[in-house]
Amino acid sequence: MDQPPELPPAGAAQYYEECLERLRDLADWFFHGWHSYLEPHVWRDL
């Protein structure tokens, strides 16, 4: 008997969006050598 897929926890969509935003920011820094944050910048916990 097949089980229905588990639904992501509440707030998962926002978490995934914040992770993608973080990855884009890190990619800018890694590939282009710059970022749009003022120093000293502290990454908030996800």
Secondary structure by P-SEA (a helix, b strand, c coil): ccccccccccaaaaaaaaaaaaaaaaaaaacccccccccccccccc
